[in-house]
């Protein structure tokens, strides 16, 4: 689209112009929007209205990205949306009425109080109406009525007696003659709740500003002008996101924020400021329908906590406005769009200090620690894809993961086994593995509707390396496991085909394995958090040598309430803060577990080992729900044998561990399975999918905080 960025340039560093944007601000914002493949024109909208209108029309916008705060009068923010409306040009953010009402702080509080929302008791005073209240309890908070960016607010703004109040009021009325708000000061926490209309649940993390009062040498924690503008006192202020609140406190704050946005809906974005009283009661302070997009602002801090980078954030704002005006965002070439949350690497569970079990992991803590085993991924993340047989466009966030046992598996098959804990799922070719005890193809993992096309891709690949496949040799039955990613991925697109399967196989490598929302797990979710592919390994040292057990999962199971990490049900602590997220309800998900080892084993032993993976799943909170599919395949690279047509003699020489000494292999499998599931969600940055659904990343800091609390012990004997 052609997007015009409308702004007022800050001419100096005075307090009067604090709400306006610097050239650096404009350059940063236009650069991000341009990176989204839009044609961007920045337009300075200060000055005479006729000239402003000419500049806007000359830019020929499809959409105006409104950042204009205005420069004159108490209705200055509303001035520009009124122009856009009269010119019939779509724009981001609130309309003129919303911006006018909320720049008038006393008016906004009066309206919200009439709807039952708690606000501080206070009055509006001006030079014409100057009568100090007799019934307000000290301390008072005194501030300009129609200003933003904390203009006019200092540590002197909280007063404890009439004498102090008169002095502050006299000073402020000289500078801000449009009037002041005088209200009871609310002791407690300074909080903000940012809002994104296109974000699932709309409300982001609660942001808290904390203050080192001793360092500041002050009594009251208020976010004043000097702090907000980066002055000397800013060093004594910390932005905490998510806020340090109990689940009950967070629920109370979110409830008020939702009530405010219901009374005063903010198109595209907004921010509500709340003071949480020491007694636990929240008080509405201010609603900002034109919140700051500065990197240090509350909205940006909350976005980062949700793993939204600036491109993701601006994309959501533009998408919201485009939907409101029924605008068509320029189609993007198939497969070229960045529709996922940015995938910078995230630490595994072990890398943040969580230790699972007693055995040590291999070098890469991955299934590829088993010599010869390789893993490859192919990803498809795209939007505006034609849905066959319809006029609709869909979103794809899916892919394929390939696990190769190593070597020429067709002619040198490996011993294999499997187990089905709950059968509402599919792995093609598994019945042959269970019957014959051999594996002769790569193992592919993908979404439910792609099993057939991925199956065809494996055959295409195998036909190239095995000439005459199915003519001079037996046919093959590839192993293709699936899970349902339709909550995020529009499976109707049908884009995940044979080429994706071949690409994953050809990309397979030994060494480190990419984890999280990648490959077949791109659109998967586990315990209501994003993340599909996870892996882990364990090293066994016994008299006969050093052996490795590796596990890779495509995890798509569970509910947040059940998430268990290192024996602690952390989901119970996380659930209140993620209650507002949209979650899948049509299915319980599934998981595919692939176990590899170089321990010499028979197929019957591998069947038993596969069963132990279920114990690892249970440790993470899985209940193998009614509509979930838990399917496990296991193989050993130690016993390889030629196809019958290539065998010499009638007997096979196989080596296997004694059942009397197999328990450590069971234990290693359980540990590696548990850690692989955790890594699937620890390593994901979150994922955006169809219908603007968003699956969040696991909040690692909250997990660690929950683990530090330990396990609750109920001493009641009832």
N, C-alpha and C positions, 0 to 999 in steps of 0.2 A: 504494500500500500504506500501511498504518498502521505507521509506523516509530517505535520508542522508542529514543532516544539515551540509553544508560546511561553514567553518568560519576561520578567523585568530584571534588567541588569543592575546589579548593586554598584552604585557610583563611588562609594567610599566605605569606610569601616565604622561609620557612626552607628549608634544604637538605633537611630531612626530608620535606617535602611537594613536592619538585621534580617528581615524576612526575605529579602531579595537574593538573587543568585549571582555568584561570581562567574567569570568567564570559564574558570576551571570546572565549575559545576556543570555549566552548559556543555562544554566539550566532553565531559565524562558521560553525561546522559545521552547526548546525540550519538556518541560513539557506540554505546551499548545498543541503542535502537537500530542503528545502521547495521550492526553485526547480525541482526535478525532478518536481514535481507530486505528491509524497507528503505524507501527513498526518503531521506530526512532533510527538512529545511528548518533551521532555527530562525524564529522571528521575534525580535524585540518589540514588545507591545506597549511600552511606555510612550507617553506623548499624546498629541491631539487625536481624538477618536477617528476623524476622517482619514488621517494618515495611517492609523493602526488598521483600519478596515481595508485600505488599499494594499497594505503589506500582506495581510492575511489572504485576501482574494488572489493576489499575485502568486502566492505559493501553491495555489490549486490543491488544497489538501483533501484527501479522503477522510482524514481524521486529525483533529488537533489534540496533541498531548499537552494538556493544560498544566503549566507550572506557574502561571501568573498570579502573584499575590496582590497586585495593585499598589498604588502609592499614595492615594489621597482619599480621606474620609473613612467613616466607619462601615461603609458598604463597598469598600474598594475590592474585596475578593469577589463579590457578586457581579462586579461591572463586566468582567470579561465573559463569563458564561452567558450573560444576557446578550452580549454582542454575537456570540457564536449561535445562540438560539435564533436571533433575528436574521442572521445570514444563512440559517438552515445548514450549518456545518456540524457534523458529529464531533464530540469532544469527550475526553476522559474526565472522570471525577464528578463531583456534585454539581447540581444546577444552582442558579442564582439564589433561589429561596433558601436552600440548605446552607450555602456559604454565608449568606447574610445573617441568618439566625444564629449560626454557631460562632461567628466572629463577635456577636453580642453575647458575652458569657452569661450575663444575668438573664437575658431573654431565654436562652437555651435551658438554663436551670429551672426557670419558671415553668416552661412547657413540660419538661421531664418530670418535675415534682408533681404536676397536675395528673401525671400518669402513674403515680405511685412509686417513682424512683427516688431513692434517698439522696438528698443534696445537702450541703452545709447550710445552716441558717444564715441569711445575710440580706443585704440591701444594696441598691444602686444609688450612688450619690454623684452629684455634679455641682458646678459652681452655682447653677440655678436652684438646685434642690439639695441643699447641704444641711442635713439634720442627722446627727449621730444617733444610732440606735441605743435605747436604754436597756433592752432585754437580751442583748447578745453577750454570751459569756466570753471572757478573755481566756487565752490569747486570741487576737483577731488576725486574719490574713487580709492585707490590703494590696490590690493590684489593679492595673488598667483594665477596663471592661472590654475594650475592643482592640486588643493587641495580641500578637503571637510571638513565638521565639523567646518567651520569658521577658520580653521588653518591660521595663519598669519594675521588675522584681529583683530585690536584693535581700540580703540577710536582715535588713531593717524592715522588711515587709511584714514580719510577724511582730505584733506589738502586744504589750502586756497591760497597758493602762491608757486612759484618755489622753494624757499628755503626749505620750509617744504617738498615739493615733493622729492627733491633730497635726503634729509636725510632719509625719509621713504623708498625710492627705494633702496638706498645703503644698508640699514639694511636688507630688505627683500630679495634682490638678494644673499646676503651671505647665507641665510637660505634656499632659494628656487631658486636655479640657473636655473631651467627649464624655468623660465620666470614669468612675472607679467602682469596683466591687469591694464591699466590706463584709466579711463573713467570718464565722467561727473557724478557727484553725483546727484541722483534724490531725491529731497526733497519730502516727503510725507509718505504714509503708507507702512509698511513692511508686505507683504501678501504672503501666500502660498495656493495653490490649490491642495490637494491630489487627487489621481486617483486610482480607483480600476476597473479593466477591467470587472469583473463579477458583479459589482454593477450596478443596473439599472441607466442609465444616466451617469455612469462611474465617474463623478466628485462628490466629497464630499463637505462638507461645506468649505467655505473660512476661513482660519485661519489668524488672525492678531496678530503680536507681538507689544505690546505697551510699552512705556518706560517712566519712571519717570525721565525726563532729569534733573530736579532740584536736585533730590536725587543723581543722578549719577554725577552731576556737569559737564555735557557735553552739547555740542550744537547740535549734530546730533544723530538721532535715527537709529543706526545700531546695528544689532545682532552680537556682536563680540564673540571671542573665549571664553573669561572668562564667559560671560553670558551663552553661550551654554553648557559649561562644568560644570555649577553650582557653579561658583565662587562667590565672595562677591557681585559683581554687579548683579547677577541673581535675587536678591531680588527686584530689581527695574524694573523687566521685567514681564509683564503679557501676558498670552496666551488667546486671546479672540476668541471664536468660538461659533457661527458664527461671522465673523468680523463685526465691527460697520460700515456698509456701507449703503448708500441709495440704493433702488432698481435699480436705473440707474447705480450707481457705480458697484454694484454686477454683473449686466448684462454685463458691459464692461469688468470686470475682467474674468468672465466665458467665454466670447467670445474669449479673448486672449488665455486662457488656452486651449480651444477646438482647436484653430488654431495651437498651439504648438504641441498638441498631434496628430493632423492630419499630420503634417509635420514629426514628430518624434514619431511614435507609440511606446508606452511603454507596453510590455506584462505584464499582471498581476497587476502591481502596478507602481506608480510613483508620483512625486511631482514637480510642477512648481512653482518657486518663482518669484514674481512680485512686483515691486514698483509702487504704484499708486501716480502719481505726484499730487502736490497740485492743479494743474489746471484741474485734472480729467483724464489725459492721463495715461494709463498703460504702463509700460516698462518691457520687459522680462529681468530677471536677471540670472536665472539658471534653468536647468532641471535636476532632479535627478532620474534616472531610478532604483536606488538602495536605496530607502529612508530608514531612520532609523525606526526601530520598537520598539524603547525605549518607555516606557509608557508616557514620557513627550514630545515625538516627535509630529510634526504637524499631521502626518497621524493618529496617535492614538487618538489625540484630536478630529479630525474631525470624526473619527469612533465612538467615544463615543457620539458625538452629534447626530449621526444617530442611537444610541442605539445598536451599534455593540460592543459586548465584544471581548476580544482577540480571543476566540475560533471562533466566527463568522468571524472575520477578516482573520484569518489564513485559515479558511475553504474556504473563497472566493478566496484567493490567490492560494491555492492548486487546487481548482476546475477549475480555469481559466487555469492553466498550464496543468492540466489533459485533458481538452477539446482541447487545442492546439495540444497536442501530441496524441490525441485519446486514452488516458489511461482510464482504467476502475477503478474507485474508488471502493474498496471492498464493496459489497452489505451489507446492514445493516438489521438485523432482523426486520420484520414487526412491526411497531409501536414503535420501540426502538430508532429511531434516533431523535436527537434534531435538527430539521430543522427550527424551528422558532427562532426569536430573543429572547434573554434571557428575562424571564418574572419576573423581580424584580418588586414589586409593584410600581405603579405610583400614584401620588395624583389625587383626583377628582377635578372637577372645583371648588367646594366649598372650598376644602383644600388649594387651591392656592389663595383664596381670592375673587373668583367670586360669587356674590350673585344673585340668580334668583328669582324674585318675592318678595312677602311680607310675605308669610306664612313660618313658621319654619319647617324644616324637622324632621322626626322621629329619633329615637335613632340611627339607622343604615343608615338613608337616603336611604332606599331601600324598595322594594315592600314587603319584609319580615317584615316590621314594622306593616303591617296589620296582626293581630293575627291569627295564624294558617297557614299562607301562607309559603310555602317552595320553595327553588330553588336549583336545582342540575345541574351539568355540566358533560359531558364526552367529552374528547378531543382525536383527532387522528392527530398526527403529525409524518409523516413517509415518507421515500423516497425509491426509487428502488422497487416500488410495481408493480406487473404484471398487465397490463391492459388486461382484458378479451378479447379474440378473436384476440389479436395482439401479436407481438413480442416486443412491446414497454414496457418501464418501466415508471411509473408515480409517482407523488408526491401528498401526501394527507395532507392538513391542514384544517381540518373541525371538526365537532362534533355535539353534541346535547345539548340543554338546556331544562330543564323541570321545569314548574311552577305548583305546586300542591296547589289547593285551600284550602287544609286542611281537615282532617276528611275522612270518607268513602264516597267519592263524588258520587259513583255509587248509593248507597242506600239513601244518604242524599244530593240531588242535590242542587246547589246554583243558585240563580237568575243570569241571564247573558244577555248580549246584544252585539251588534257589529256595525261596520260601515266600509264600503269600500270607501275610498276616490278616489283611482284609482285602477282599477281591474286587472292590468297586474301582477298577482301574485296568490298565492293559500294559503288557509287555509282549509284543509279538515275538515268537520264537522260543519263549520260555518253556513251553510244554515239551519241546524237543530236548532242551537242556535237562529238564527234570527226568525225562525218560532215558536218555542216552548218557548223560553225565559229561558231555563235551561242549566246548564253545568254539565256534569256527568263524565268527565274524566280529567286527567291532560292535560295541554297544552304543547305541544312539539314544539321546534323551531330547524330548521336544514337547509341544503342546498336543492336546487330545485330538484335534482335527487334522494334525499333520502326520500322524503315524503312517498312513498309506504312502504319502509322497516321500517322506524320509526313508521309508522302507525301499521305495523304488530307487532312491539315491544311493543307498548302500549297494544295491544290486548293480547299478551302473558302475560304481567304483570297483566292486569286486570283479566285474566282467573285464575291466581293463587289465587287472593284474592276474586274472586266471582265464587265459584264452580257452574258449570252448565251454565256459561255465553253463551248465544245464544241457549241454549237447554231448560233450565227451566226459563230463563229470556229473556228479549229483547236483541237484538244485540246492539252493541255500535258503534258510529261513532266518533272516537277520533279526537281531534283538533290538527292538525299538520300544523304549518305555515312554509313557506320557503322564502329564498332569494337566489339569484344567486351568489355563491362564486367562479365561474369558472375562474375568473381572476387570482387567486392565487392557488386554489385547482383544481386538475385534477379530475373532476367529473366522468370521465370514469372508474376510479379505482373501484368505487362502494363499497368502504370499510365501509361506514357509514351505518350500518344495524341495525337489531332488537336488537342485544346485546348492541349497543351504546345507544339505547333508554332506555332499561331496566337499564343500568348502570347510566344514568342521573337521572332517577326516583329514584333509590335506593340511589343515592348520595344526594338527596334533603334534605336540612337543613333549619332551621330558622336562624336568625341572619345575620351577614355580608354576602354580595354577591360578589363573584369575578367578576370583570368587565374587559372590553377590549377585547382582542383577545382570547376568551375562549368559550368553549361549541359550540353552534350553530354559534356563531360569530367568531370562530377561523380564518376563511379565509375571513371574511367580511371587507369592507372598507367604510368609510363615509367621504364625502367631500374630497376624494382622500387621506385620511389618514387611517391608520389601526385602526380597532376597531369595534366590532360588538355588544357586550352586555353592556348595561348601565342601571342603575336604579336610582330611586330617590323617595322620599316620601314627603308628606305634612300633617301636623297635623291641624285639625279644632277644635276649641274650641267654642261650642255653649251651650245654656242653657241646652239642653237635655244630654250633655255629651261631651267627647273628642273622636273624630273620626279621622281616618287616610285614606288617599288616597295614594296608591303606584303604581308606573309605572315601568315596565321593557320593554326594547326595544331590538330587534335584528336589528341593524341599518346597512344599506348597500346602502345608498342613497347619492346623491348630488355631486356637483362639488366644487372644492376649491374656485373658484371665488365667490360663493354664501355663503360661511361659515359665519354665523353671530353669534356673542357671546355677550350677554348682550346688544343687540341693535346695535352693531357696526359690519359692514361688514369687519371683520378682514382678510377674504380670499383675499381681494384686496391687502393687504400688504404682505401676505405670498406667493402669486402666483409667483412673479418673482423668488424667491429663490427655488421654486420647479418645475419650468417650464421644466427642463430637465428630470424629472421623467416620466417613462412610465405610462400611465393611461389607464383605460378601456375606450373603445369607442363603444363596441357592444351593451351595454345596459345602462340604467340609474339607475340600482340598484333598491332596494325595502326596505321596513321597515315593521316589525311586531311590533305592540304595544299591550302590555298586561296591563290592568288596573285592580287593585284590591282595594276594599274598604270595610270597615265595616259600612259604612253609609247604613241604611235600604233603599233599592231602588227596584223599579219594573223594569221589563225588558225594558219597554218603556223608562224609565228614564235612564237606562244604555245605551240604544241606543243613546240617546241625549248626554250623557257624552262622549261616544266613539267618537262622532263627534268633541268634543272640543279638542281631542288629535291632530287633524289636525292643530289647531291654534298653538299648541306648536311646531309642526314640522315646520310650517311656520316661527316661530321666530328664528329657527336655520338656515334658508336659503332654506328650501325645497320648490320646486315649483310643486311637484307632477308631475314629468316629464312624457312625453307621454308613455314611456315603463317602467315606475316604478310602483310598486305595493305598495300601502299604506293601510294596513289592520289592523283593530283595534278590539280587543275583550275585553270586560269589565265584571267583575262579582262582586257581593256583597256577603260577607260571612254572612251578617246579616239575610237574609231570606233563610232558608234551608227547604226543604220539601221532604218527602219520595216519592219513586217511586209509581206510581198509584196502583200497586199490593199490596203495603204495607200500603196504606193510609186507615185511618178509617174515614168514613163519606164522604160526597160529597162536602164539602166546605173547603177551605184553609184559615187560618188566617195569613195574611201578614201585615207587617208594612212598611210604606215608608215615606220619608220626603216629605213635601209639596213642590210643584213646586214653591211656592212663596218664599221658602227659599233655593232653590237648587243652586243659583248662586255661593256661595263660593266653592261648590264642583266642579263646572265647572272651576273656577279660579285655584283651587288646581291642577286639572288634567292638565291644560295648563302648569302651572309652573313645575310640576313634569315631564311631557313629555319633555319639553325643556331641563331640566337639565339632564335627563336620556340620551338623545342623546349626549349631550356634554360629559358626563362621559364615554360613549362608546369609544370616541376617546382620551379623556384625560388620560384614564387608560391603553391604549395599548402602548407597547414598540416597535411597528413595527412588520412586519411579512414578512418573505421570503417564496415564494411559487414556483409554477411550472415555468419552463423555466428561473430560477434564477430571477424571478420578485420580486421586493422588494416594499412593501408599507410602507412608513415611518411613524414614530410616530409624533404626533402633537408636534411642537416645542413650548412648554409652555412659554418659556422666550420671544419668539417673539410675542406670543399672548398677553402676559401681556404688552409688550412694545407698541403694537398696541392699546390696550385698553387705555393706559395712554395718547395717543395722542388725544383721544376724537373723536367725530364725526365731520367730515368736514362740514362746512357751506358755501354754495355757495351764496355769497351776490349779484351775478349778477341777474338782473330782466329779463334777456332775456330768 
